């Protein structure tokens, strides 16, 4: 397959130290089988991390959706004829978009001619909460911010992002810019998620107005899609109210689109969110179907399990995770699902949280039932109580829950490493199967 022809070079280009520190007597296949993309200095610096356990596990042994994903990746790289939609959902770890952006930057810059698109973004800073550092929204208007974890007024109908901002001004100005990122795919189209039904606002794009090719407003679906004749890098938007009567414009997010092949990596995260949060977002599935997922990573669980041992109900957690997985498979029955085990944490900064081990058991059971992959971060970070070690090494904050910036970047490297090992493993298995024919 074409993927194997570039995988080895891709690994070398991305992580040269990991390769050239290997024994030169290794054969090409043996090197591929034993590749570890994490720099050996990091392995020596953090001996408490079980690097050899950092890979995607497949408890069921049969994973047709992952096989389908691999074939799509292989064809995408060979033909450059398709776009794949990757999603990663979670809580505060994902809202920060540090390690997920590391992964996004890797997959959008290391395969030539496959830059993909940016995908979903939300103006968290205008909602008065922490915004990812790789983009920025700005506005001269005053906004009310809402997050589905703590705000559920009747007039809001949350979708896939789980957040909203609202403004009643007659003239609303909003700008978007990439920042502090090595990947900023061009924007050929924009999907604006807003109130369902008719909204009395015209959309204007300043100097880029002349580039507008078409405007499609889907009132029932709660979005407007604007296509441009030429790619643009920034957005300078105006929402102009067409009636004197007051109206509240609700914005639920933006999807930055283009016609280029590659992977769109959509991170969906709200501080404090659990599975129950996203299950209550009534338009989650409706929005997800607009760009159906080819890959969906679940990193939801820290908040579900952040309760006293006696109050955590594994059967409830399992049922909620099952319901979320079923929603994803409704959007695309062939979607490859990755279930990630939450990191170790301390409850109230005093008690090692034993619920995480119980969550891992649930995750493995569902992965076996559904043919999913498992990324056992809890296991290879060291298991119960290991967050204290990570904290002493400067990788976790004093809350024993969140990582430092260095810790998140290390997590990003580990995630990339596990993904590459998966590709490597499948290719080697395919070669063995072909050799028997």
C-alpha positions as CSV (number, residue, x, y, z in Angstrom):
1,X,0.0,0.0,0.0
2,X,1.0,3.6,-0.6
3,X,0.9,4.5,3.1
4,X,3.8,2.1,3.9
5,X,6.0,3.9,1.3
6,X,5.8,7.1,3.2
7,X,5.2,6.0,6.8
8,X,8.9,5.2,7.4
9,X,10.1,8.5,6.0
10,X,7.3,10.4,7.8
11,X,8.5,9.0,11.1
12,X,12.1,9.9,10.3
13,X,11.3,13.4,9.3
14,X,9.1,14.0,12.3
15,X,11.3,12.3,15.0
16,X,14.8,11.9,13.7
17,X,16.4,11.2,17.1
18,X,14.2,8.2,17.7
19,X,15.5,6.6,14.6
20,X,19.2,7.4,14.4
21,X,19.7,6.4,18.0
22,X,18.6,2.8,17.0
23,X,21.0,0.0,16.3
24,X,22.0,0.3,12.7
25,X,22.0,-3.4,12.3
26,X,18.2,-3.5,12.5
27,X,16.5,-4.4,9.2
28,X,14.0,-2.0,7.8
29,X,11.0,-4.1,9.0
30,X,12.4,-4.5,12.4
31,X,12.9,-0.8,12.7
32,X,9.3,-0.2,11.7
33,X,8.1,-2.8,14.3
34,X,10.2,-1.3,17.1
35,X,9.8,2.4,16.3
36,X,9.3,4.7,19.2
37,X,8.7,8.3,18.1
38,X,9.3,9.8,21.5
39,X,12.8,11.3,21.9
40,X,15.0,9.0,23.9
41,X,16.0,12.0,26.1
42,X,12.3,12.2,27.2
43,X,12.3,8.5,28.0
44,X,15.4,8.9,30.2
45,X,14.1,12.0,31.8
46,X,10.8,10.4,32.8
47,X,11.5,6.8,33.7
48,X,8.2,6.6,35.7
49,X,6.2,6.6,32.4
50,X,5.7,3.2,30.8
51,X,6.5,4.3,27.3
52,X,6.4,0.7,26.0
53,X,2.7,0.6,27.0
54,X,1.8,3.6,24.9
55,X,-0.2,2.2,22.0
56,X,-3.8,1.8,20.9
57,X,-5.2,-1.5,22.3
58,X,-8.0,-3.4,20.6
59,X,-9.6,-5.7,23.1
60,X,-12.1,-7.2,20.6
61,X,-9.5,-8.4,18.1
62,X,-11.9,-7.5,15.3
63,X,-12.0,-3.8,14.3
64,X,-13.7,-3.3,10.9
65,X,-14.2,0.4,11.4
66,X,-10.5,0.9,12.1
67,X,-9.7,-1.2,9.1
68,X,-12.0,1.1,7.1
69,X,-10.2,4.2,8.5
70,X,-6.8,2.8,7.5
71,X,-7.9,2.1,4.0
72,X,-9.3,5.7,3.8
73,X,-6.0,7.1,5.1
74,X,-4.1,5.1,2.6
75,X,-6.2,6.2,-0.3
76,X,-6.2,9.8,0.8
77,X,-2.4,9.9,0.8
78,X,-2.1,8.1,-2.5
79,X,-4.8,9.9,-4.5
80,X,-5.2,13.2,-2.5
81,X,-8.9,13.0,-3.3
82,X,-10.7,13.1,0.1
83,X,-11.0,14.8,3.4
84,X,-11.3,12.9,6.6
85,X,-13.1,14.3,9.7
86,X,-11.4,13.6,13.0
87,X,-13.1,14.6,16.3
88,X,-11.8,14.7,19.9
89,X,-14.2,15.4,22.7
90,X,-13.6,16.0,26.4
91,X,-13.6,18.6,29.2
92,X,-11.0,21.2,30.2
93,X,-8.1,19.2,28.8
94,X,-9.7,19.5,25.3
95,X,-11.0,23.1,25.7
96,X,-7.4,24.2,26.2
97,X,-6.5,22.5,22.9
98,X,-2.8,22.1,23.6
99,X,-2.1,18.4,23.0
100,X,-4.9,18.1,20.5
101,X,-3.4,21.0,18.6
102,X,0.0,19.3,18.7
103,X,-1.7,16.3,17.0
104,X,-3.5,18.6,14.6
105,X,-0.3,20.4,13.7
106,X,1.4,17.0,13.1
107,X,-1.2,15.5,10.8
108,X,-1.7,18.7,8.8
109,X,2.0,19.4,8.1
110,X,3.7,16.1,7.7
111,X,1.9,14.6,4.7
112,X,2.7,16.7,1.7
113,X,-0.3,18.2,-0.1
114,X,-2.7,17.2,2.7
115,X,-3.2,20.3,4.8
116,X,-6.9,19.6,5.5
117,X,-9.1,22.3,7.1
118,X,-9.3,23.9,10.6
119,X,-12.8,22.8,11.3
120,X,-14.7,23.8,14.4
121,X,-13.7,26.8,16.5
122,X,-15.6,28.7,19.2
123,X,-14.9,32.3,20.7
124,X,-14.3,31.1,24.2
125,X,-12.6,34.4,25.1
126,X,-15.8,36.3,24.3
127,X,-17.7,33.9,26.5
128,X,-15.2,34.9,29.3
129,X,-13.4,31.6,29.6
130,X,-10.1,30.3,28.5
131,X,-9.5,30.3,24.7
132,X,-7.1,28.0,22.8
133,X,-3.8,29.9,22.2
134,X,-3.8,28.9,18.5
135,X,-6.6,31.3,17.4
136,X,-8.3,34.4,18.6
137,X,-11.7,36.1,18.2
138,X,-12.1,39.8,18.9
139,X,-15.2,42.0,19.0
140,X,-16.1,45.6,20.1
141,X,-19.5,44.4,21.2
142,X,-20.5,43.1,24.6
143,X,-21.4,39.4,24.7
144,X,-23.1,37.1,27.1
145,X,-21.4,33.8,27.3
146,X,-23.0,30.4,28.1
147,X,-21.5,27.0,28.7
148,X,-23.7,23.9,28.8
149,X,-22.1,22.7,32.0
150,X,-23.5,25.6,34.1
151,X,-25.9,27.6,31.9
152,X,-29.0,26.1,30.4
153,X,-31.5,28.9,29.8
154,X,-34.6,27.8,27.9
155,X,-33.8,30.0,24.9
156,X,-30.5,28.3,24.1
157,X,-30.3,25.0,22.2
158,X,-26.8,23.6,22.5
159,X,-25.2,21.8,19.6
160,X,-21.9,20.1,19.1
161,X,-19.7,22.7,20.8
162,X,-21.7,22.9,24.0
163,X,-21.3,26.6,24.2
164,X,-22.9,29.9,23.0
165,X,-22.4,33.6,22.9
166,X,-25.3,36.1,22.6
167,X,-25.6,39.7,21.6
168,X,-28.6,42.0,20.9
169,X,-26.8,44.9,19.2
170,X,-28.0,46.2,15.8
171,X,-24.4,46.1,14.4
172,X,-22.1,43.3,15.5
173,X,-18.5,43.0,14.6
174,X,-16.4,39.9,15.0
175,X,-13.0,39.0,13.7
176,X,-11.1,35.7,13.7
177,X,-7.3,35.2,13.3
178,X,-5.0,32.2,13.6
179,X,-2.1,32.8,16.0
180,X,0.8,30.9,17.5
181,X,0.4,28.0,15.2
182,X,2.4,26.4,12.4
183,X,-0.8,25.2,10.6
184,X,-3.4,27.6,9.4
185,X,-5.3,26.0,6.5
186,X,-6.9,28.5,4.1
187,X,-10.6,29.2,4.4
188,X,-12.8,28.6,1.3
189,X,-16.1,28.3,3.1
190,X,-17.5,29.2,6.5
191,X,-20.3,27.5,8.4
192,X,-21.8,29.8,11.1
193,X,-23.9,28.0,13.8
194,X,-26.7,30.3,15.1
195,X,-30.3,30.4,16.2
196,X,-32.7,28.1,14.4
197,X,-35.4,29.7,12.4
198,X,-35.3,33.1,10.6
199,X,-32.9,35.6,12.0
200,X,-33.1,39.3,11.0
201,X,-29.4,39.8,10.4
202,X,-27.4,40.2,7.2
203,X,-23.8,38.9,7.1
204,X,-21.1,41.1,5.8
205,X,-17.4,40.3,5.3
206,X,-15.7,43.7,4.8
207,X,-13.0,43.6,2.2
208,X,-13.7,40.0,1.5
209,X,-17.3,40.7,0.6
210,X,-16.4,40.7,-3.1
211,X,-15.1,37.1,-2.8
212,X,-18.4,35.7,-1.7
213,X,-19.6,33.1,-4.2
214,X,-22.7,31.9,-2.4
215,X,-24.7,32.2,0.8
216,X,-26.9,29.3,1.9
217,X,-28.9,29.9,5.0
218,X,-30.5,26.7,6.5
219,X,-33.0,28.2,9.0
220,X,-34.3,24.8,10.2
221,X,-30.8,23.5,10.8
222,X,-29.5,26.6,12.5
223,X,-26.6,27.5,10.3
224,X,-25.5,29.6,7.4
225,X,-22.8,28.5,5.0
226,X,-20.8,31.1,3.0
227,X,-18.5,30.1,0.2
228,X,-15.7,32.3,-1.2
229,X,-14.3,32.4,-4.7
230,X,-10.7,32.5,-3.3
231,X,-9.2,31.3,-0.1
232,X,-8.9,33.7,2.8
233,X,-6.8,33.5,6.0
234,X,-8.8,35.7,8.4
235,X,-12.4,36.6,9.0
236,X,-13.8,40.1,9.4
237,X,-17.5,39.6,10.0
238,X,-20.4,42.0,10.5
239,X,-23.9,41.0,11.5
240,X,-26.3,43.8,10.6
241,X,-29.8,43.7,12.0
242,X,-32.5,44.3,9.4
243,X,-35.3,45.3,11.8
244,X,-35.7,47.9,14.5
245,X,-37.1,45.3,16.8
246,X,-34.7,43.9,19.3
247,X,-33.4,40.4,18.6
248,X,-30.9,38.2,20.4
249,X,-28.3,36.6,18.0
250,X,-27.0,33.4,19.5
251,X,-23.8,32.0,18.0
252,X,-22.8,28.4,18.8
253,X,-19.6,28.2,16.8
254,X,-17.9,28.4,13.5
255,X,-16.6,25.7,11.1
256,X,-13.7,26.8,8.9
257,X,-13.9,24.8,5.7
258,X,-12.0,24.4,2.4
259,X,-11.8,22.1,-0.6
260,X,-8.4,20.7,0.1
261,X,-7.7,17.0,0.9
262,X,-6.4,16.0,4.3
263,X,-7.6,15.7,7.9
264,X,-9.8,18.1,9.8
265,X,-9.1,17.7,13.5
266,X,-12.1,19.1,15.5
267,X,-11.5,19.4,19.2
268,X,-14.7,19.7,21.3
269,X,-14.2,20.6,25.0
270,X,-15.9,22.5,27.8
271,X,-14.5,23.0,31.2
272,X,-16.2,20.7,33.7
273,X,-18.0,18.7,31.0
274,X,-19.0,15.0,31.5
275,X,-20.7,12.6,29.3
276,X,-24.0,13.7,30.7
277,X,-23.3,17.3,29.5
278,X,-23.0,16.3,25.9
279,X,-26.0,13.9,26.1
280,X,-28.1,16.9,27.1
281,X,-27.0,19.0,24.1
282,X,-30.1,18.5,22.0
283,X,-28.5,19.4,18.6
284,X,-25.3,17.5,19.1
285,X,-26.2,14.8,16.6
286,X,-27.8,17.2,14.1
287,X,-24.5,19.2,14.0
288,X,-22.3,16.2,13.8
289,X,-24.1,14.9,10.8
290,X,-23.1,18.0,8.8
291,X,-19.5,16.8,8.8
292,X,-19.8,13.1,9.6
293,X,-16.9,11.7,11.6
294,X,-14.4,9.2,10.3
295,X,-12.6,9.0,13.6
296,X,-13.9,10.0,17.0
297,X,-11.8,10.1,20.2
298,X,-13.5,10.2,23.6
299,X,-11.5,11.8,26.4
300,X,-14.6,12.4,28.6
301,X,-14.5,10.9,32.1
302,X,-12.4,13.0,34.5
303,X,-15.5,15.0,35.6
304,X,-17.8,11.9,35.5
305,X,-15.5,10.2,38.0
306,X,-14.6,13.2,40.2
307,X,-16.8,12.2,43.0
308,X,-16.4,10.1,46.2
309,X,-15.8,6.4,45.6
310,X,-19.2,5.5,47.0
311,X,-21.1,8.0,44.7
312,X,-19.5,6.8,41.4
313,X,-21.8,4.4,39.6
314,X,-19.9,2.5,36.9
315,X,-23.2,1.3,35.3
316,X,-24.3,4.9,34.8
317,X,-21.0,5.9,33.4
318,X,-21.1,2.9,31.0
319,X,-24.6,3.7,29.9
320,X,-23.8,7.3,29.2
321,X,-20.7,6.4,27.2
322,X,-22.6,3.8,25.3
323,X,-25.3,6.4,24.4
324,X,-22.6,8.9,23.2
325,X,-20.9,6.2,21.1
326,X,-24.3,5.3,19.6
327,X,-24.8,9.0,18.6
328,X,-21.4,9.0,16.8
329,X,-22.3,5.8,15.0
330,X,-25.6,7.3,13.9
331,X,-23.7,10.0,12.2
332,X,-21.4,7.5,10.5
333,X,-21.8,3.7,11.2
334,X,-18.2,3.2,9.8
335,X,-16.6,5.7,12.2
336,X,-13.5,4.5,14.1
337,X,-13.9,5.2,17.8
338,X,-11.0,5.6,20.2
339,X,-11.8,5.5,24.0
340,X,-9.1,7.1,26.1
341,X,-8.8,6.3,29.8
342,X,-8.7,9.5,31.9
343,X,-5.4,10.4,33.6
344,X,-4.8,9.7,37.2
345,X,-6.0,12.5,39.5
346,X,-6.5,13.2,43.2
347,X,-10.0,14.0,44.5
348,X,-9.9,17.3,46.4
349,X,-6.1,17.2,46.1
350,X,-5.9,14.7,48.9
351,X,-7.2,11.3,47.8
352,X,-6.0,9.3,44.9
353,X,-9.1,8.8,42.7
354,X,-9.8,5.1,42.6
355,X,-12.8,5.7,40.2
356,X,-10.4,6.0,37.3
357,X,-9.5,2.3,37.5
358,X,-13.2,1.5,37.5
359,X,-13.7,3.7,34.4
360,X,-10.9,1.8,32.7
361,X,-12.8,-1.4,33.2
362,X,-15.9,0.0,31.7
363,X,-14.0,1.4,28.7
364,X,-12.3,-1.9,28.0
365,X,-15.7,-3.7,28.2
366,X,-17.3,-1.3,25.7
367,X,-14.3,-1.4,23.4
368,X,-14.5,-5.2,23.2
369,X,-18.3,-4.9,22.5
370,X,-18.0,-2.2,19.9
371,X,-14.6,-3.1,18.3
372,X,-13.1,0.2,19.4
373,X,-9.5,1.2,20.2
374,X,-8.4,2.1,23.7
375,X,-5.6,4.5,24.7
376,X,-4.9,3.7,28.3
377,X,-3.2,6.9,29.4
378,X,-4.0,6.1,33.0
379,X,-2.1,2.9,32.8
380,X,1.1,4.0,31.1
381,X,1.3,7.3,33.1
382,X,1.8,5.0,36.2
383,X,-1.7,4.2,37.4
384,X,-3.2,5.1,40.8
385,X,-1.3,8.0,42.5
386,X,1.0,8.7,39.6
387,X,-0.3,12.2,39.2
388,X,1.7,13.1,42.3
389,X,4.9,12.0,40.5
390,X,4.0,14.0,37.4
391,X,3.4,17.0,39.6
392,X,6.8,16.7,41.3
393,X,8.4,16.5,37.8
394,X,6.7,19.7,36.7
395,X,4.2,17.9,34.3
396,X,1.0,18.4,36.4
397,X,-0.4,21.4,38.3
398,X,-0.9,21.5,42.0
399,X,-4.6,20.6,41.6
400,X,-3.5,17.0,40.7
401,X,-5.9,17.0,37.7
402,X,-4.6,19.3,35.0
403,X,-1.2,19.2,33.3
404,X,1.3,22.0,32.9
405,X,2.0,23.3,29.4
406,X,5.0,21.0,29.3
407,X,2.9,18.1,30.5
408,X,0.2,18.7,27.8
409,X,2.9,18.9,25.1
410,X,4.4,15.6,26.3
411,X,0.9,14.1,26.2
412,X,0.6,15.3,22.6
413,X,3.9,13.6,21.7
414,X,2.6,10.4,23.3
415,X,-0.7,10.6,21.4
416,X,1.2,11.1,18.1
417,X,3.5,8.2,19.0
418,X,0.5,5.9,19.7
419,X,-1.2,6.8,16.4
420,X,1.9,6.2,14.4
421,X,2.4,2.8,16.1
422,X,-1.1,1.9,15.1
423,X,-0.4,2.7,11.4
424,X,2.9,0.8,11.7
425,X,1.2,-2.2,13.2
426,X,-1.5,-2.4,10.6
427,X,1.0,-2.1,7.8
428,X,3.2,-4.9,9.2
429,X,0.1,-7.1,9.7
430,X,-0.9,-6.5,6.1
431,X,2.6,-7.4,4.8
432,X,2.4,-10.7,6.8
433,X,-1.0,-11.5,5.3
434,X,0.2,-10.7,1.8
435,X,3.3,-12.9,2.2
436,X,1.1,-15.9,3.0
437,X,-0.9,-15.5,-0.2
